[in-house]
Amino acid sequence: MSDATEGDALVGASLPRPTKWEMWLQVAEVVAKRSTCLRNQVGAVITDWSLLQVLGLGYNGNARGLPNTCDHPEAPGMCGCLHAELNALLKAPGIGGGGRKILFSTHGPCLTCTKAILNSQIQLVIYRAAYRETIGVRTLLEQGIRVVHSRAFNTFDEITWGGTPSGYGLLSKPLL
């Protein structure tokens, strides 16, 4: 097959194209690779509601100027790393101002990050993997923040609170 024919065969071909939701989750996964935490690498991306502008990026690690190591690497929740969500919020200009925002994270938020998210006026949190404690997600839901769990490529399940024995349920409706 000639080069021209091969090129023509590609015109109109369909590639597995990620949605913008998936794209930003994948960006968070790449950002997580910058983490220096030995136990868990987490990445976060904050976008505007249109999904066209990145407002902040963050990964878990020690504070600027300190050694790129965990303070206590063996103790869950005590390693001393700043969490990815908090780092992204700190780097986002005017995060508390107007305009709806979305936080994409490789993991669901802990309670401390949830409190920062609530103060930042983020309206939607989308995460890939569950955190070891569910209180962060539960608190977001109780405060009216939409939460979506994406377990697989281009698959998004909105989480609701209440109505099931475990407390969690899934809501099938469009994200926006």
C-alpha positions as CSV (number, residue, x, y, z in Angstrom):
1,M,0.0,0.0,0.0
2,S,1.4,3.4,-0.9
3,D,1.9,6.2,1.6
4,A,-1.0,8.1,0.0
5,T,-3.4,5.2,0.2
6,E,-2.4,4.6,3.9
7,G,-3.1,8.2,4.7
8,D,-6.5,8.1,2.9
9,A,-7.4,5.1,4.9
10,L,-7.0,7.1,8.1
11,V,-9.3,9.9,7.0
12,G,-12.6,9.3,8.8
13,A,-11.2,6.5,11.0
14,S,-12.5,6.6,14.5
15,L,-10.1,6.7,17.4
16,P,-11.0,6.0,21.0
17,R,-11.2,9.6,22.0
18,P,-11.5,10.5,25.7
19,T,-14.2,12.9,26.8
20,K,-13.0,16.1,28.4
21,W,-13.9,14.6,31.8
22,E,-11.6,11.7,31.1
23,M,-8.9,13.9,29.6
24,W,-8.6,16.0,32.8
25,L,-8.6,12.8,35.0
26,Q,-5.7,11.5,32.9
27,V,-3.9,14.8,33.3
28,A,-4.4,14.4,37.1
29,E,-2.9,10.9,36.8
30,V,0.2,12.3,35.0
31,V,0.5,15.1,37.6
32,A,0.4,12.5,40.3
33,K,3.7,11.1,39.0
34,R,5.4,14.2,40.3
35,S,4.6,13.1,43.9
36,T,7.4,12.2,46.2
37,C,5.2,10.3,48.6
38,L,6.3,6.7,48.9
39,R,2.8,5.4,50.0
40,N,0.4,7.0,47.6
41,Q,0.8,9.3,44.5
42,V,-2.2,11.7,44.1
43,G,-2.8,14.3,41.5
44,A,-5.4,17.0,41.2
45,V,-6.5,19.5,38.4
46,I,-9.0,22.4,38.8
47,T,-10.8,23.6,35.7
48,D,-13.4,26.2,34.9
49,W,-17.0,24.9,34.3
50,S,-16.5,24.9,30.5
51,L,-13.5,22.5,30.9
52,L,-11.4,24.8,28.7
53,Q,-9.2,26.5,31.3
54,V,-6.9,24.9,33.9
55,L,-7.0,27.0,37.1
56,G,-4.6,24.9,39.2
57,L,-2.6,21.7,39.4
58,G,-1.3,19.9,42.4
59,Y,0.3,16.6,43.7
60,N,1.0,15.4,47.2
61,G,4.4,16.1,48.5
62,N,6.4,18.1,51.0
63,A,6.3,21.9,51.2
64,R,8.4,24.0,49.0
65,G,12.0,24.2,50.2
66,L,11.7,21.1,52.4
67,P,13.3,17.7,51.5
68,N,11.4,15.8,48.8
69,T,10.6,13.0,51.3
70,C,7.8,12.0,53.6
71,D,8.2,13.0,57.2
72,H,6.8,9.6,58.4
73,P,6.4,7.4,55.3
74,E,5.0,4.4,57.2
75,A,2.1,6.1,59.0
76,P,-1.1,6.5,56.9
77,G,-2.3,10.1,57.2
78,M,0.8,11.2,59.0
79,C,3.4,11.3,56.3
80,G,3.5,15.1,56.4
81,C,2.8,15.6,52.7
82,L,0.5,18.4,51.6
83,H,-2.3,16.7,49.7
84,A,-2.8,17.2,45.9
85,E,-6.2,18.9,46.3
86,L,-4.8,21.5,48.7
87,N,-1.8,22.1,46.5
88,A,-4.0,22.7,43.5
89,L,-6.2,25.0,45.5
90,L,-3.2,27.0,46.7
91,K,-2.0,27.5,43.1
92,A,-5.3,28.5,41.6
93,P,-5.6,32.3,41.3
94,G,-8.7,33.7,42.8
95,I,-10.2,30.3,43.6
96,G,-12.7,31.7,46.1
97,G,-14.1,34.1,43.5
98,G,-17.1,33.8,41.2
99,G,-17.5,31.2,38.5
100,R,-18.2,27.5,38.8
101,K,-15.2,25.2,39.1
102,I,-14.5,21.5,38.9
103,L,-11.9,19.5,40.8
104,F,-10.5,16.3,39.1
105,S,-8.5,14.1,41.4
106,T,-6.9,10.6,41.2
107,H,-8.4,9.9,44.7
108,G,-11.5,11.0,46.7
109,P,-10.7,13.8,49.2
110,C,-9.9,13.4,52.9
111,L,-11.9,15.5,55.4
112,T,-9.3,18.3,55.6
113,C,-9.2,18.7,51.8
114,T,-13.0,18.6,51.7
115,K,-13.1,21.6,54.0
116,A,-10.8,23.5,51.7
117,I,-12.9,22.5,48.7
118,L,-16.0,23.8,50.4
119,N,-14.3,27.1,51.1
120,S,-13.1,27.4,47.5
121,Q,-16.6,27.3,45.9
122,I,-15.9,24.2,43.8
123,Q,-19.2,22.8,42.6
124,L,-18.2,19.4,41.3
125,V,-15.6,16.8,42.4
126,I,-14.6,14.0,40.0
127,Y,-12.2,11.3,41.3
128,R,-10.9,8.0,40.1
129,A,-10.0,5.9,43.2
130,A,-11.8,5.9,46.6
131,Y,-9.9,7.3,49.6
132,R,-9.6,5.0,52.6
133,E,-12.1,7.1,54.6
134,T,-15.5,8.1,53.1
135,I,-16.2,11.1,55.4
136,G,-14.8,13.5,52.8
137,V,-17.1,12.4,50.0
138,R,-20.0,12.2,52.5
139,T,-19.4,15.8,53.7
140,L,-19.3,17.1,50.2
141,L,-22.6,15.5,49.4
142,E,-24.2,16.7,52.6
143,Q,-23.1,20.3,51.7
144,G,-24.6,20.0,48.2
145,I,-21.5,19.5,46.2
146,R,-21.9,17.1,43.3
147,V,-19.5,14.1,43.4
148,V,-18.7,11.8,40.6
149,H,-16.6,8.5,40.8
150,S,-15.0,7.4,37.5
151,R,-13.9,3.8,37.9
152,A,-13.1,3.2,34.2
153,F,-12.2,5.0,31.0
154,N,-15.0,7.4,30.0
155,T,-17.3,5.9,32.7
156,F,-18.7,8.4,35.3
157,D,-21.1,7.6,38.1
158,E,-22.6,10.5,40.1
159,I,-22.8,9.6,43.8
160,T,-25.7,10.3,46.0
161,W,-25.9,10.1,49.8
162,G,-28.7,8.1,51.6
163,G,-31.3,5.6,50.4
164,T,-29.1,2.5,50.4
165,P,-27.8,0.3,53.3
166,S,-24.2,1.6,52.7
167,G,-25.4,5.2,52.5
168,Y,-24.0,5.6,48.9
169,G,-26.0,5.3,45.8
170,L,-25.5,6.1,42.1
171,L,-27.5,8.7,40.2
172,S,-27.8,8.3,36.4
173,K,-28.0,11.8,34.9
174,P,-25.8,14.0,32.7
175,L,-23.0,15.7,34.5
176,L,-23.8,19.2,33.4
